[in-house]
Amino acid sequence: MSGFFILNLLHLNFLCIFVLNLKYIVMENQQEKEFTVEELAAQKENMLKFYTESLPYLDAQYQYEELLLKIDEARFKRNNIQMQYAMMAQAQQESEAQADQEDDEDELPLPELEQKARKLKRG
């Protein structure tokens, strides 16, 4: 590994640790604070507003993921059909090759000993 890459990796690790510690400190400070009823209602309203505003983006992401899934399924089906076709073609070629080989074996000349008729010895 190059020194530059290791240095960048160390910086990234330190940054992650710093951010996690900062997040933990912020969470601790928020937990210590007690909210009034009005503040809780306002917080709930803000959360509801945030989630309501995020719905169109989540719907778009859902549709995107659904389309990706359909594309992947179509690719899988197409590849599966191609594989089955290739296997059938290979099996057909092998059976043809085997039939040709058997035909070639039938056409081979018999050795001379087998061609001559056997004579019985009289004794």
A tleap script that builds the chain and sets N, CA, C and O, in Angstrom:
source leaprc.protein.ff14SB
mol = sequence {
  NMET SER GLY PHE PHE ILE LEU ASN LEU LEU
  HIE LEU ASN PHE LEU CYS ILE PHE VAL LEU
  ASN LEU LYS TYR ILE VAL MET GLU ASN GLN
  GLN GLU LYS GLU PHE THR VAL GLU GLU LEU
  ALA ALA GLN LYS GLU ASN MET LEU LYS PHE
  TYR THR GLU SER LEU PRO TYR LEU ASP ALA
  GLN TYR GLN TYR GLU GLU LEU LEU LEU LYS
  ILE ASP GLU ALA ARG PHE LYS ARG ASN ASN
  ILE GLN MET GLN TYR ALA MET MET ALA GLN
  ALA GLN GLN GLU SER GLU ALA GLN ALA ASP
  GLN GLU ASP ASP GLU ASP GLU LEU PRO LEU
  PRO GLU LEU GLU GLN LYS ALA ARG LYS LEU
  LYS ARG CGLY
}
set mol.1.N position { 0.841 -1.184 0.000 }
set mol.1.CA position { 0.000 0.000 0.000 }
set mol.1.C position { 0.876 1.234 0.000 }
set mol.1.O position { 1.946 1.272 0.607 }
set mol.2.N position { 0.402 2.210 -0.680 }
set mol.2.CA position { 1.161 3.449 -0.698 }
set mol.2.C position { 0.923 4.218 0.601 }
set mol.2.O position { -0.108 4.060 1.255 }
set mol.3.N position { 1.880 5.035 0.950 }
set mol.3.CA position { 1.773 5.828 2.170 }
set mol.3.C position { 0.609 6.792 2.130 }
set mol.3.O position { -0.029 7.062 3.147 }
set mol.4.N position { 0.338 7.312 0.931 }
set mol.4.CA position { -0.766 8.259 0.773 }
set mol.4.C position { -2.096 7.586 1.097 }
set mol.4.O position { -2.953 8.165 1.765 }
set mol.5.N position { -2.256 6.351 0.611 }
set mol.5.CA position { -3.503 5.621 0.863 }
set mol.5.C position { -3.674 5.337 2.354 }
set mol.5.O position { -4.767 5.497 2.897 }
set mol.6.N position { -2.601 4.918 3.011 }
set mol.6.CA position { -2.660 4.624 4.455 }
set mol.6.C position { -2.976 5.892 5.239 }
set mol.6.O position { -3.759 5.863 6.189 }
set mol.7.N position { -2.362 7.012 4.837 }
set mol.7.CA position { -2.611 8.276 5.507 }
set mol.7.C position { -4.075 8.681 5.345 }
set mol.7.O position { -4.701 9.120 6.309 }
set mol.8.N position { -4.622 8.542 4.149 }
set mol.8.CA position { -6.035 8.868 3.926 }
set mol.8.C position { -6.935 7.953 4.739 }
set mol.8.O position { -7.951 8.402 5.271 }
set mol.9.N position { -6.583 6.689 4.845 }
set mol.9.CA position { -7.363 5.735 5.629 }
set mol.9.C position { -7.353 6.115 7.107 }
set mol.9.O position { -8.385 6.038 7.774 }
set mol.10.N position { -6.197 6.522 7.620 }
set mol.10.CA position { -6.110 6.957 9.012 }
set mol.10.C position { -6.952 8.205 9.245 }
set mol.10.O position { -7.656 8.306 10.250 }
set mol.11.N position { -6.879 9.160 8.310 }
set mol.11.CA position { -7.688 10.379 8.443 }
set mol.11.C position { -9.174 10.022 8.470 }
set mol.11.O position { -9.939 10.575 9.260 }
set mol.12.N position { -9.569 9.108 7.615 }
set mol.12.CA position { -10.968 8.695 7.563 }
set mol.12.C position { -11.392 8.035 8.874 }
set mol.12.O position { -12.488 8.289 9.375 }
set mol.13.N position { -10.521 7.187 9.427 }
set mol.13.CA position { -10.832 6.537 10.709 }
set mol.13.C position { -10.980 7.569 11.825 }
set mol.13.O position { -11.916 7.506 12.622 }
set mol.14.N position { -10.046 8.518 11.872 }
set mol.14.CA position { -10.136 9.555 12.912 }
set mol.14.C position { -11.388 10.399 12.739 }
set mol.14.O position { -12.022 10.775 13.724 }
set mol.15.N position { -11.749 10.699 11.503 }
set mol.15.CA position { -12.948 11.482 11.241 }
set mol.15.C position { -14.189 10.729 11.702 }
set mol.15.O position { -15.081 11.313 12.317 }
set mol.16.N position { -14.248 9.434 11.407 }
set mol.16.CA position { -15.398 8.632 11.842 }
set mol.16.C position { -15.505 8.590 13.361 }
set mol.16.O position { -16.594 8.726 13.918 }
set mol.17.N position { -14.370 8.403 14.024 }
set mol.17.CA position { -14.367 8.364 15.492 }
set mol.17.C position { -14.821 9.711 16.049 }
set mol.17.O position { -15.606 9.764 16.995 }
set mol.18.N position { -14.325 10.793 15.461 }
set mol.18.CA position { -14.704 12.131 15.918 }
set mol.18.C position { -16.205 12.361 15.743 }
set mol.18.O position { -16.871 12.859 16.651 }
set mol.19.N position { -16.728 12.003 14.587 }
set mol.19.CA position { -18.162 12.210 14.322 }
set mol.19.C position { -19.007 11.370 15.273 }
set mol.19.O position { -20.008 11.853 15.801 }
set mol.20.N position { -18.617 10.122 15.496 }
set mol.20.CA position { -19.378 9.273 16.416 }
set mol.20.C position { -19.354 9.821 17.838 }
set mol.20.O position { -20.372 9.812 18.530 }
set mol.21.N position { -18.186 10.298 18.271 }
set mol.21.CA position { -18.094 10.888 19.605 }
set mol.21.C position { -18.935 12.159 19.697 }
set mol.21.O position { -19.610 12.390 20.700 }
set mol.22.N position { -18.893 12.973 18.662 }
set mol.22.CA position { -19.689 14.192 18.644 }
set mol.22.C position { -21.177 13.865 18.697 }
set mol.22.O position { -21.941 14.505 19.419 }
set mol.23.N position { -21.572 12.872 17.929 }
set mol.23.CA position { -22.978 12.458 17.941 }
set mol.23.C position { -23.385 11.972 19.334 }
set mol.23.O position { -24.471 12.295 19.817 }
set mol.24.N position { -22.517 11.201 19.971 }
set mol.24.CA position { -22.803 10.702 21.316 }
set mol.24.C position { -22.938 11.861 22.302 }
set mol.24.O position { -23.837 11.849 23.142 }
set mol.25.N position { -22.054 12.866 22.213 }
set mol.25.CA position { -22.111 14.016 23.114 }
set mol.25.C position { -23.401 14.798 22.901 }
set mol.25.O position { -24.041 15.218 23.865 }
set mol.26.N position { -23.783 14.993 21.641 }
set mol.26.CA position { -25.024 15.714 21.349 }
set mol.26.C position { -26.219 14.943 21.892 }
set mol.26.O position { -27.137 15.536 22.459 }
set mol.27.N position { -26.212 13.626 21.723 }
set mol.27.CA position { -27.325 12.813 22.231 }
set mol.27.C position { -27.413 12.897 23.756 }
set mol.27.O position { -28.507 12.970 24.315 }
set mol.28.N position { -26.253 12.887 24.427 }
set mol.28.CA position { -26.249 13.004 25.886 }
set mol.28.C position { -26.858 14.325 26.316 }
set mol.28.O position { -27.661 14.367 27.248 }
set mol.29.N position { -26.480 15.412 25.639 }
set mol.29.CA position { -27.006 16.730 25.987 }
set mol.29.C position { -28.509 16.806 25.742 }
set mol.29.O position { -29.234 17.440 26.509 }
set mol.30.N position { -28.974 16.168 24.687 }
set mol.30.CA position { -30.406 16.196 24.407 }
set mol.30.C position { -31.184 15.372 25.427 }
set mol.30.O position { -32.314 15.721 25.769 }
set mol.31.N position { -30.595 14.286 25.914 }
set mol.31.CA position { -31.292 13.455 26.890 }
set mol.31.C position { -31.408 14.146 28.249 }
set mol.31.O position { -32.382 13.946 28.974 }
set mol.32.N position { -30.421 14.948 28.579 }
set mol.32.CA position { -30.463 15.642 29.860 }
set mol.32.C position { -31.543 16.715 29.888 }
set mol.32.O position { -32.087 17.029 30.946 }
set mol.33.N position { -31.852 17.275 28.723 }
set mol.33.CA position { -32.849 18.328 28.658 }
set mol.33.C position { -34.235 17.705 28.715 }
set mol.33.O position { -34.526 16.753 27.991 }
set mol.34.N position { -35.081 18.242 29.571 }
set mol.34.CA position { -36.445 17.766 29.654 }
set mol.34.C position { -37.337 18.731 28.905 }
set mol.34.O position { -37.238 19.948 29.065 }
set mol.35.N position { -38.212 18.170 28.084 }
set mol.35.CA position { -39.092 18.984 27.255 }
set mol.35.C position { -40.407 19.257 27.968 }
set mol.35.O position { -40.915 18.433 28.729 }
set mol.36.N position { -40.932 20.426 27.699 }
set mol.36.CA position { -42.266 20.735 28.193 }
set mol.36.C position { -43.280 20.112 27.239 }
set mol.36.O position { -42.919 19.604 26.178 }
set mol.37.N position { -44.538 20.158 27.624 }
set mol.37.CA position { -45.592 19.587 26.806 }
set mol.37.C position { -45.655 20.281 25.452 }
set mol.37.O position { -45.849 19.627 24.427 }
set mol.38.N position { -45.493 21.599 25.443 }
set mol.38.CA position { -45.533 22.357 24.197 }
set mol.38.C position { -44.350 22.000 23.299 }
set mol.38.O position { -44.498 21.862 22.085 }
set mol.39.N position { -43.167 21.852 23.916 }
set mol.39.CA position { -41.984 21.489 23.142 }
set mol.39.C position { -42.124 20.092 22.545 }
set mol.39.O position { -41.737 19.864 21.399 }
set mol.40.N position { -42.671 19.165 23.311 }
set mol.40.CA position { -42.902 17.811 22.800 }
set mol.40.C position { -43.882 17.833 21.628 }
set mol.40.O position { -43.670 17.153 20.624 }
set mol.41.N position { -44.948 18.612 21.758 }
set mol.41.CA position { -45.926 18.724 20.670 }
set mol.41.C position { -45.273 19.329 19.429 }
set mol.41.O position { -45.521 18.878 18.310 }
set mol.42.N position { -44.438 20.351 19.628 }
set mol.42.CA position { -43.751 20.972 18.498 }
set mol.42.C position { -42.768 19.991 17.861 }
set mol.42.O position { -42.633 19.938 16.639 }
set mol.43.N position { -42.078 19.210 18.709 }
set mol.43.CA position { -41.141 18.205 18.201 }
set mol.43.C position { -41.875 17.146 17.388 }
set mol.43.O position { -41.411 16.740 16.323 }
set mol.44.N position { -43.026 16.698 17.895 }
set mol.44.CA position { -43.828 15.714 17.161 }
set mol.44.C position { -44.305 16.294 15.834 }
set mol.44.O position { -44.300 15.606 14.813 }
set mol.45.N position { -44.712 17.547 15.848 }
set mol.45.CA position { -45.170 18.204 14.622 }
set mol.45.C position { -44.040 18.309 13.598 }
set mol.45.O position { -44.246 18.097 12.403 }
set mol.46.N position { -42.846 18.638 14.087 }
set mol.46.CA position { -41.692 18.709 13.188 }
set mol.46.C position { -41.362 17.341 12.587 }
set mol.46.O position { -41.062 17.234 11.398 }
set mol.47.N position { -41.419 16.309 13.412 }
set mol.47.CA position { -41.150 14.959 12.919 }
set mol.47.C position { -42.182 14.548 11.878 }
set mol.47.O position { -41.839 13.994 10.833 }
set mol.48.N position { -43.449 14.824 12.173 }
set mol.48.CA position { -44.518 14.477 11.237 }
set mol.48.C position { -44.333 15.226 9.922 }
set mol.48.O position { -44.499 14.653 8.845 }
set mol.49.N position { -43.991 16.498 10.012 }
set mol.49.CA position { -43.769 17.307 8.807 }
set mol.49.C position { -42.599 16.743 8.003 }
set mol.49.O position { -42.672 16.635 6.779 }
set mol.50.N position { -41.521 16.386 8.702 }
set mol.50.CA position { -40.346 15.833 8.022 }
set mol.50.C position { -40.700 14.550 7.274 }
set mol.50.O position { -40.369 14.401 6.098 }
set mol.51.N position { -41.375 13.623 7.959 }
set mol.51.CA position { -41.720 12.352 7.328 }
set mol.51.C position { -42.720 12.541 6.196 }
set mol.51.O position { -42.637 11.855 5.177 }
set mol.52.N position { -43.660 13.461 6.361 }
set mol.52.CA position { -44.640 13.721 5.306 }
set mol.52.C position { -43.962 14.304 4.075 }
set mol.52.O position { -44.302 13.948 2.947 }
set mol.53.N position { -43.006 15.196 4.290 }
set mol.53.CA position { -42.278 15.785 3.164 }
set mol.53.C position { -41.345 14.772 2.503 }
set mol.53.O position { -41.015 14.915 1.326 }
set mol.54.N position { -40.920 13.760 3.239 }
set mol.54.CA position { -40.007 12.746 2.693 }
set mol.54.C position { -40.725 11.677 1.882 }
set mol.54.O position { -40.088 10.955 1.115 }
set mol.55.N position { -42.034 11.565 2.038 }
set mol.55.CA position { -42.774 10.509 1.349 }
set mol.55.C position { -42.601 10.503 -0.171 }
set mol.55.O position { -42.400 9.430 -0.740 }
set mol.56.N position { -42.669 11.638 -0.851 }
set mol.56.CA position { -42.483 11.579 -2.314 }
set mol.56.C position { -41.124 11.004 -2.720 }
set mol.56.O position { -41.020 10.285 -3.714 }
set mol.57.N position { -40.093 11.323 -1.951 }
set mol.57.CA position { -38.766 10.804 -2.259 }
set mol.57.C position { -38.697 9.306 -2.012 }
set mol.57.O position { -38.086 8.565 -2.781 }
set mol.58.N position { -39.335 8.867 -0.924 }
set mol.58.CA position { -39.357 7.438 -0.633 }
set mol.58.C position { -40.176 6.680 -1.671 }
set mol.58.O position { -39.810 5.570 -2.059 }
set mol.59.N position { -41.282 7.271 -2.125 }
set mol.59.CA position { -42.074 6.639 -3.180 }
set mol.59.C position { -41.258 6.525 -4.462 }
set mol.59.O position { -41.293 5.496 -5.137 }
set mol.60.N position { -40.532 7.573 -4.794 }
set mol.60.CA position { -39.690 7.541 -5.993 }
set mol.60.C position { -38.620 6.472 -5.858 }
set mol.60.O position { -38.338 5.747 -6.813 }
set mol.61.N position { -38.023 6.370 -4.675 }
set mol.61.CA position { -36.999 5.356 -4.451 }
set mol.61.C position { -37.609 3.958 -4.539 }
set mol.61.O position { -36.994 3.044 -5.088 }
set mol.62.N position { -38.816 3.793 -4.001 }
set mol.62.CA position { -39.502 2.500 -4.060 }
set mol.62.C position { -39.763 2.096 -5.512 }
set mol.62.O position { -39.526 0.951 -5.899 }
set mol.63.N position { -40.251 3.044 -6.307 }
set mol.63.CA position { -40.505 2.748 -7.715 }
set mol.63.C position { -39.206 2.413 -8.436 }
set mol.63.O position { -39.174 1.517 -9.279 }
set mol.64.N position { -38.147 3.123 -8.108 }
set mol.64.CA position { -36.845 2.862 -8.706 }
set mol.64.C position { -36.372 1.446 -8.374 }
set mol.64.O position { -35.921 0.712 -9.252 }
set mol.65.N position { -36.480 1.074 -7.101 }
set mol.65.CA position { -36.057 -0.258 -6.677 }
set mol.65.C position { -36.919 -1.340 -7.318 }
set mol.65.O position { -36.409 -2.398 -7.688 }
set mol.66.N position { -38.219 -1.087 -7.452 }
set mol.66.CA position { -39.116 -2.048 -8.102 }
set mol.66.C position { -38.716 -2.248 -9.562 }
set mol.66.O position { -38.695 -3.377 -10.053 }
set mol.67.N position { -38.403 -1.166 -10.247 }
set mol.67.CA position { -37.982 -1.288 -11.642 }
set mol.67.C position { -36.660 -2.037 -11.756 }
set mol.67.O position { -36.481 -2.853 -12.660 }
set mol.68.N position { -35.740 -1.762 -10.846 }
set mol.68.CA position { -34.474 -2.509 -10.844 }
set mol.68.C position { -34.722 -3.993 -10.629 }
set mol.68.O position { -34.089 -4.833 -11.268 }
set mol.69.N position { -35.647 -4.315 -9.725 }
set mol.69.CA position { -35.982 -5.708 -9.463 }
set mol.69.C position { -36.557 -6.371 -10.713 }
set mol.69.O position { -36.191 -7.500 -11.041 }
set mol.70.N position { -37.448 -5.681 -11.407 }
set mol.70.CA position { -38.029 -6.237 -12.628 }
set mol.70.C position { -36.959 -6.448 -13.695 }
set mol.70.O position { -36.968 -7.454 -14.405 }
set mol.71.N position { -36.041 -5.496 -13.802 }
set mol.71.CA position { -34.951 -5.632 -14.777 }
set mol.71.C position { -34.089 -6.844 -14.432 }
set mol.71.O position { -33.748 -7.639 -15.307 }
set mol.72.N position { -33.738 -6.981 -13.145 }
set mol.72.CA position { -32.919 -8.118 -12.721 }
set mol.72.C position { -33.641 -9.437 -12.960 }
set mol.72.O position { -33.019 -10.412 -13.383 }
set mol.73.N position { -34.949 -9.482 -12.695 }
set mol.73.CA position { -35.708 -10.704 -12.938 }
set mol.73.C position { -35.732 -11.038 -14.423 }
set mol.73.O position { -35.580 -12.201 -14.798 }
set mol.74.N position { -35.920 -10.037 -15.267 }
set mol.74.CA position { -35.935 -10.278 -16.716 }
set mol.74.C position { -34.574 -10.773 -17.191 }
set mol.74.O position { -34.497 -11.679 -18.021 }
set mol.75.N position { -33.498 -10.182 -16.666 }
set mol.75.CA position { -32.151 -10.639 -17.033 }
set mol.75.C position { -31.929 -12.080 -16.589 }
set mol.75.O position { -31.361 -12.884 -17.329 }
set mol.76.N position { -32.380 -12.403 -15.375 }
set mol.76.CA position { -32.214 -13.755 -14.868 }
set mol.76.C position { -32.968 -14.748 -15.749 }
set mol.76.O position { -32.437 -15.800 -16.103 }
set mol.77.N position { -34.210 -14.408 -16.101 }
set mol.77.CA position { -35.001 -15.299 -16.950 }
set mol.77.C position { -34.340 -15.478 -18.312 }
set mol.77.O position { -34.257 -16.592 -18.828 }
set mol.78.N position { -33.869 -14.370 -18.893 }
set mol.78.CA position { -33.224 -14.453 -20.204 }
set mol.78.C position { -31.966 -15.312 -20.130 }
set mol.78.O position { -31.742 -16.160 -20.994 }
set mol.79.N position { -31.144 -15.098 -19.106 }
set mol.79.CA position { -29.925 -15.899 -18.953 }
set mol.79.C position { -30.255 -17.359 -18.713 }
set mol.79.O position { -29.561 -18.243 -19.217 }
set mol.80.N position { -31.302 -17.622 -17.952 }
set mol.80.CA position { -31.706 -18.989 -17.675 }
set mol.80.C position { -32.144 -19.682 -18.963 }
set mol.80.O position { -31.772 -20.829 -19.210 }
set mol.81.N position { -32.931 -18.989 -19.780 }
set mol.81.CA position { -33.380 -19.560 -21.051 }
set mol.81.C position { -32.188 -19.809 -21.969 }
set mol.81.O position { -32.119 -20.846 -22.629 }
set mol.82.N position { -31.248 -18.862 -22.015 }
set mol.82.CA position { -30.065 -19.042 -22.848 }
set mol.82.C position { -29.248 -20.246 -22.385 }
set mol.82.O position { -28.728 -21.007 -23.200 }
set mol.83.N position { -29.144 -20.408 -21.069 }
set mol.83.CA position { -28.394 -21.536 -20.529 }
set mol.83.C position { -29.085 -22.852 -20.881 }
set mol.83.O position { -28.422 -23.814 -21.266 }
set mol.84.N position { -30.398 -22.900 -20.751 }
set mol.84.CA position { -31.139 -24.109 -21.101 }
set mol.84.C position { -30.994 -24.418 -22.589 }
set mol.84.O position { -30.817 -25.574 -22.973 }
set mol.85.N position { -31.069 -23.384 -23.423 }
set mol.85.CA position { -30.911 -23.585 -24.862 }
set mol.85.C position { -29.513 -24.124 -25.169 }
set mol.85.O position { -29.360 -25.043 -25.974 }
set mol.86.N position { -28.499 -23.552 -24.528 }
set mol.86.CA position { -27.124 -24.011 -24.753 }
set mol.86.C position { -26.953 -25.457 -24.306 }
set mol.86.O position { -26.272 -26.237 -24.972 }
set mol.87.N position { -27.564 -25.816 -23.186 }
set mol.87.CA position { -27.466 -27.196 -22.701 }
set mol.87.C position { -28.167 -28.152 -23.662 }
set mol.87.O position { -27.666 -29.245 -23.925 }
set mol.88.N position { -29.334 -27.742 -24.190 }
set mol.88.CA position { -30.046 -28.597 -25.149 }
set mol.88.C position { -29.225 -28.750 -26.430 }
set mol.88.O position { -29.126 -29.849 -26.976 }
set mol.89.N position { -28.642 -27.659 -26.909 }
set mol.89.CA position { -27.835 -27.716 -28.123 }
set mol.89.C position { -26.614 -28.599 -27.907 }
set mol.89.O position { -26.236 -29.364 -28.795 }
set mol.90.N position { -26.003 -28.500 -26.745 }
set mol.90.CA position { -24.831 -29.316 -26.452 }
set mol.90.C position { -25.209 -30.791 -26.390 }
set mol.90.O position { -24.493 -31.642 -26.918 }
set mol.91.N position { -26.332 -31.094 -25.746 }
set mol.91.CA position { -26.779 -32.482 -25.660 }
set mol.91.C position { -27.078 -33.033 -27.053 }
set mol.91.O position { -26.766 -34.186 -27.349 }
set mol.92.N position { -27.674 -32.218 -27.893 }
set mol.92.CA position { -27.989 -32.653 -29.255 }
set mol.92.C position { -26.700 -32.893 -30.039 }
set mol.92.O position { -26.589 -33.881 -30.765 }
set mol.93.N position { -25.729 -31.996 -29.893 }
set mol.93.CA position { -24.454 -32.173 -30.587 }
set mol.93.C position { -23.740 -33.429 -30.100 }
set mol.93.O position { -23.152 -34.160 -30.896 }
set mol.94.N position { -23.793 -33.678 -28.790 }
set mol.94.CA position { -23.143 -34.872 -28.247 }
set mol.94.C position { -23.808 -36.140 -28.761 }
set mol.94.O position { -23.128 -37.111 -29.092 }
set mol.95.N position { -25.152 -36.133 -28.830 }
set mol.95.CA position { -25.842 -37.326 -29.326 }
set mol.95.C position { -25.550 -37.532 -30.806 }
set mol.95.O position { -25.395 -38.670 -31.248 }
set mol.96.N position { -25.470 -36.454 -31.581 }
set mol.96.CA position { -25.112 -36.581 -32.988 }
set mol.96.C position { -23.686 -37.089 -33.142 }
set mol.96.O position { -23.419 -37.940 -33.990 }
set mol.97.N position { -22.781 -36.581 -32.340 }
set mol.97.CA position { -21.391 -37.021 -32.395 }
set mol.97.C position { -21.289 -38.495 -32.014 }
set mol.97.O position { -20.518 -39.241 -32.617 }
set mol.98.N position { -22.051 -38.911 -31.031 }
set mol.98.CA position { -22.033 -40.310 -30.603 }
set mol.98.C position { -22.614 -41.200 -31.699 }
set mol.98.O position { -22.092 -42.286 -31.950 }
set mol.99.N position { -23.684 -40.756 -32.353 }
set mol.99.CA position { -24.274 -41.534 -33.441 }
set mol.99.C position { -23.292 -41.632 -34.607 }
set mol.99.O position { -23.162 -42.696 -35.211 }
set mol.100.N position { -22.604 -40.549 -34.929 }
set mol.100.CA position { -21.606 -40.576 -35.998 }
set mol.100.C position { -20.472 -41.524 -35.653 }
set mol.100.O position { -19.963 -42.244 -36.513 }
set mol.101.N position { -20.084 -41.517 -34.386 }
set mol.101.CA position { -19.000 -42.390 -33.958 }
set mol.101.C position { -19.426 -43.854 -34.063 }
set mol.101.O position { -18.631 -44.700 -34.475 }
set mol.102.N position { -20.656 -44.157 -33.699 }
set mol.102.CA position { -21.154 -45.527 -33.810 }
set mol.102.C position { -21.245 -45.953 -35.269 }
set mol.102.O position { -20.948 -47.100 -35.601 }
set mol.103.N position { -21.656 -45.033 -36.142 }
set mol.103.CA position { -21.716 -45.340 -37.576 }
set mol.103.C position { -20.321 -45.604 -38.116 }
set mol.103.O position { -20.125 -46.514 -38.922 }
set mol.104.N position { -19.350 -44.810 -37.675 }
set mol.104.CA position { -17.965 -45.013 -38.124 }
set mol.104.C position { -17.435 -46.356 -37.642 }
set mol.104.O position { -16.684 -47.008 -38.368 }
set mol.105.N position { -17.799 -46.784 -36.449 }
set mol.105.CA position { -17.347 -48.065 -35.923 }
set mol.105.C position { -17.952 -49.208 -36.724 }
set mol.105.O position { -17.288 -50.225 -36.926 }
set mol.106.N position { -19.192 -49.075 -37.186 }
set mol.106.CA position { -19.832 -50.112 -37.977 }
set mol.106.C position { -19.162 -50.261 -39.334 }
set mol.106.O position { -19.137 -51.359 -39.889 }
set mol.107.N position { -18.626 -49.192 -39.872 }
set mol.107.CA position { -18.023 -49.213 -41.192 }
set mol.107.C position { -16.563 -49.651 -41.168 }
set mol.107.O position { -15.983 -49.840 -42.237 }
set mol.108.N position { -15.950 -49.819 -40.020 }
set mol.108.CA position { -14.554 -50.218 -39.942 }
set mol.108.C position { -14.386 -51.630 -40.498 }
set mol.108.O position { -15.223 -52.493 -40.233 }
set mol.109.N position { -13.314 -51.888 -41.270 }
set mol.109.CA position { -13.090 -53.252 -41.786 }
set mol.109.C position { -12.700 -54.186 -40.652 }
set mol.109.O position { -11.975 -53.813 -39.730 }
set mol.110.N position { -13.202 -55.411 -40.747 }
set mol.110.CA position { -12.874 -56.408 -39.731 }
set mol.110.C position { -11.474 -56.932 -39.976 }
set mol.110.O position { -11.029 -56.977 -41.123 }
set mol.111.N position { -10.786 -57.318 -38.953 }
set mol.111.CA position { -9.444 -57.883 -39.163 }
set mol.111.C position { -9.532 -59.155 -40.024 }
set mol.111.O position { -10.570 -59.812 -40.098 }
set mol.112.N position { -8.416 -59.467 -40.661 }
set mol.112.CA position { -8.379 -60.597 -41.597 }
set mol.112.C position { -8.760 -61.910 -40.930 }
set mol.112.O position { -9.414 -62.743 -41.555 }
set mol.113.N position { -8.376 -62.111 -39.704 }
set mol.113.CA position { -8.683 -63.363 -39.027 }
set mol.113.C position { -10.181 -63.547 -38.860 }
set mol.113.O position { -10.693 -64.659 -38.986 }
set mol.114.N position { -10.867 -62.482 -38.585 }
set mol.114.CA position { -12.307 -62.591 -38.403 }
set mol.114.C position { -13.028 -62.735 -39.733 }
set mol.114.O position { -14.125 -63.290 -39.792 }
set mol.115.N position { -12.416 -62.238 -40.796 }
set mol.115.CA position { -13.053 -62.319 -42.104 }
set mol.115.C position { -13.010 -63.746 -42.660 }
set mol.115.O position { -13.944 -64.171 -43.339 }
set mol.116.N position { -11.944 -64.481 -42.379 }
set mol.116.CA position { -11.831 -65.848 -42.879 }
set mol.116.C position { -12.785 -66.730 -42.109 }
set mol.116.O position { -12.974 -66.571 -40.903 }
set mol.117.N position { -13.379 -67.655 -42.820 }
set mol.117.CA position { -14.287 -68.582 -42.176 }
set mol.117.C position { -13.478 -69.591 -41.389 }
set mol.117.O position { -12.433 -70.058 -41.842 }
set mol.118.N position { -13.944 -69.904 -40.272 }
set mol.118.CA position { -13.228 -70.860 -39.438 }
set mol.118.C position { -13.507 -72.275 -39.946 }
set mol.118.O position { -14.640 -72.635 -40.263 }
set mol.119.N position { -12.454 -73.043 -40.008 }
set mol.119.CA position { -12.569 -74.425 -40.470 }
set mol.119.C position { -12.372 -75.337 -39.272 }
set mol.119.O position { -11.523 -75.111 -38.409 }
set mol.120.N position { -13.185 -76.365 -39.259 }
set mol.120.CA position { -13.066 -77.354 -38.188 }
set mol.120.C position { -11.974 -78.353 -38.545 }
set mol.120.O position { -11.845 -78.755 -39.701 }
set mol.121.N position { -11.220 -78.735 -37.589 }
set mol.121.CA position { -10.165 -79.719 -37.814 }
set mol.121.C position { -10.751 -81.085 -37.626 }
set mol.121.O position { -11.515 -81.335 -36.693 }
set mol.122.N position { -10.384 -81.966 -38.525 }
set mol.122.CA position { -10.837 -83.342 -38.376 }
set mol.122.C position { -9.717 -84.128 -37.727 }
set mol.122.O position { -8.550 -83.998 -38.096 }
set mol.123.N position { -10.047 -84.851 -36.865 }
set mol.123.CA position { -9.016 -85.499 -36.141 }
set mol.123.C position { -9.032 -86.930 -35.996 }
set mol.123.O position { -8.138 -87.497 -35.367 }
savepdb mol mol.pdb
quit
